[in-house]
Amino acid sequence: MKKQFIVAGIGTEIGKTFISSVLVEALQADYWKPIQSGGLDFSDTHTVKSLVSIKNNTFFPEAYRLNEPLSPHAAAALDGITIELSKIQLPVTERNLIVELAGGLMVPLNDNDLVIDMVQQLNLPVILVSKNYLGSINHTLLSVEALKSRNIPVEGIIFNGISNASTESFILNYTKLKCLGRVPTQAEIDKPAVRKLADALENNWQ
């Protein structure tokens, strides 16, 4: 059975791309980032490709490639375009697939649609990436509530960075979600680190 997931973060700078790399490696998966901001010289797709060791998987092109490192709606406006949900279609693949979002769930795509609307349209379960900082409990619970309010299935939570047992225990007890993994802060983010972490995460997919 194919394992296809959307990787969402509780906010910005949470480590979605790094975690996506680990998941691509662990699941031997294809990868897709529907919306990329930041210009031709910046690409999370390129970053993930540079961090994984697997071969023959597919890195699908973005539906929208925007020039400015801004929220999608703002970057699109500066590029003179409007992001349309109808033009964001899930790639067809027989392999496992990791889909990485841009920003948090309530980030605007245009005047009417949010990232979570795109998640609902893509119709895949979500892996939520959390990171411990002051306010992260609030941000994590709000993200989970937003997903549950739309009946979007949540596969579980991955905690990225410095661990806080009290925070993580409360989040897991309150949400009743599974912890899919804890990824400690890395001295080096490179292929060996991703492979080692992927090996540790693979046990969660058995």
N, C-alpha and C positions, 0 to 999 in steps of 0.2 A: 504494500500500500504506500502510495506517495506521501511524503511528508512535506507539506508546503505551508509556510508561515509568513506572516507580516511581522517585522521587527519594529516596534514602536518604543519611543522613549518618553519618560515623564516630563521632559523638557529638552532644552538645547544643551549641548556639551555633556551629554550623558554617556557617550561611548557607543552609540548605535553601530557605527561603521566597524569598529573593532570587534564588537560582539557578533555582528553579521559575518565577519571574516571567520570567526571561530565556528559559527554555526554552518557556514558553507563548507568548511573543512570537515566538521564532525559528520555532517549529513551527506557529504559528497554531492553538494547541491549546485544547481544553477543559481544565478543572482540577477536581481533587477532592482534598480532604483528609479521609480516612475518619474520623479521630479528632482532635478539637480540645479541648484543655484551656485553661482560663483565663477562663471566664465569657462572658457576652453581650457585654461591652465589648472582648473580645479575639478577633480572627479573622484567621488567616493567609489565609483566602479573601478577606476584604475587602482585606488588604494587597496580594495579588497583583492583584486587580481594579483597585486604585488605581494600580498601577505599569505595567500593560500598555496599549498604544495600540490593539490590535486590537478589532474590533467583532464582534458576533453569535456569539461563542463562549459556551459554557455553563460556569457555575460551579456544580457540583453540591453539594447540601447534604451536610453531614457525616452519617455514620451514627450517630456519638455526639458530642454537644456537652456537655462537662463543665465544671463551675464553677471548680474550683481549678486553679492553674497547677502541677500536680504530674504525676508519672508516671501514665499512664492508669489503671493498676490502683488506685492510691491515690486519684486524683480520683474514679473511679467509685465506690469504696467510700464516700467521703464523701457522694456523691450518692445513695447507697442503691441502686445498680444494679450489675449484673455485665455486663461487656462479653462478648458472644457472637460468635464468629467467623461463625456461621451467618447473622447479621444484617448482615454486612458484605459486600455484593455489588457487584461492579464495575459502574459505570453503563454503560448501553448507549448508544453513540454511534458515528456513522460518521466522526467527525473524529479527528484526533490527540488524545492525552490525556496529561496529566501528573498523576500521583498522588503527593502529598507525604506522607511518613510523619511520625509523631510520635516525636521522639527517635531513638535509635540502634536497631540491629537486635535487640539482646537486651533491650530494655525490656519489662517485663511488662505484659500486657493484663488478665490475671486470674491466678488461682492456678496455672493450667496452661499458658497460652498466652503466647507472646512476639510482638513485632512481626514477627519473621522468619517465624512461622507464618502470619500474615496475608499476608505477601509471597508465601509459597509458595501460599497459597490463591488469591490474585489472579492468579497465573500470567502476570506480565509481566516483561520484562527490567528490570534495575536500572541506573540511573545513580548512581554513588557520588560523593558530594561529600566531598572531603578539604580540610583546612586545615592549613597548616604551623605547628606548635608543638612544644615538647619532648614527645615521646611520640606524635606523630601517625603516625610510621611504624608503630609497634606497633598503634595503633588501626585504621589503614587495612588492614594485613595481616590482622589478626584479623577485620575485617569481610568482607574478600574470602574468607578461608578459610571463614567461616561460610556465606556464600552458595554457594561452590563445594561445600561438604560436603553441601548439599541439592540440588545440581544446578540452582540458580537462575542463569539466564544474567545476565551482567554486560555491559552495553553498553560501559561504559568509565568513566573517572574524570574529574571536573572538579575542578581545584584552585582554591580560592577564597581570596583574600587575598594577603598578601605572599608572593612567590615564593621558593622555595629550590631551586635547580637540583639540588643534590646529593641532597636528600631525594626530589624528584619523580622524578629519574632512577632512583634505587634502587627506588622503589615500582613504576614502570612496567616496569623490567627484571625484577624479581622476580615480579610478578604476570602479566606478558605481556599486560596490558590496554592498551587504546587511551586516550590522553589526548584527551578530547573538547573540552577548552578550559582556558585559564587565565584566571581572572577577577581582575584586580587590585583592591586596595582602592579604593573609590570615595569621592571627596570629597563627592558628593551621590548619594543613592539616590533617583532619580526616573524619570519616564517617558523623558526623553531618554537617561539613562544606560542604562536597560534596553534601549531601542531600538538604541543603538550597540553594546552587547554582543551583542544578538541577531543583528545583522547580521554580527558577527565569527564567531558560532557557526554560522550557517546553512551555511557552507561544509562543515562536518562532516556535514551531512545530505544532501549531494548524491549 
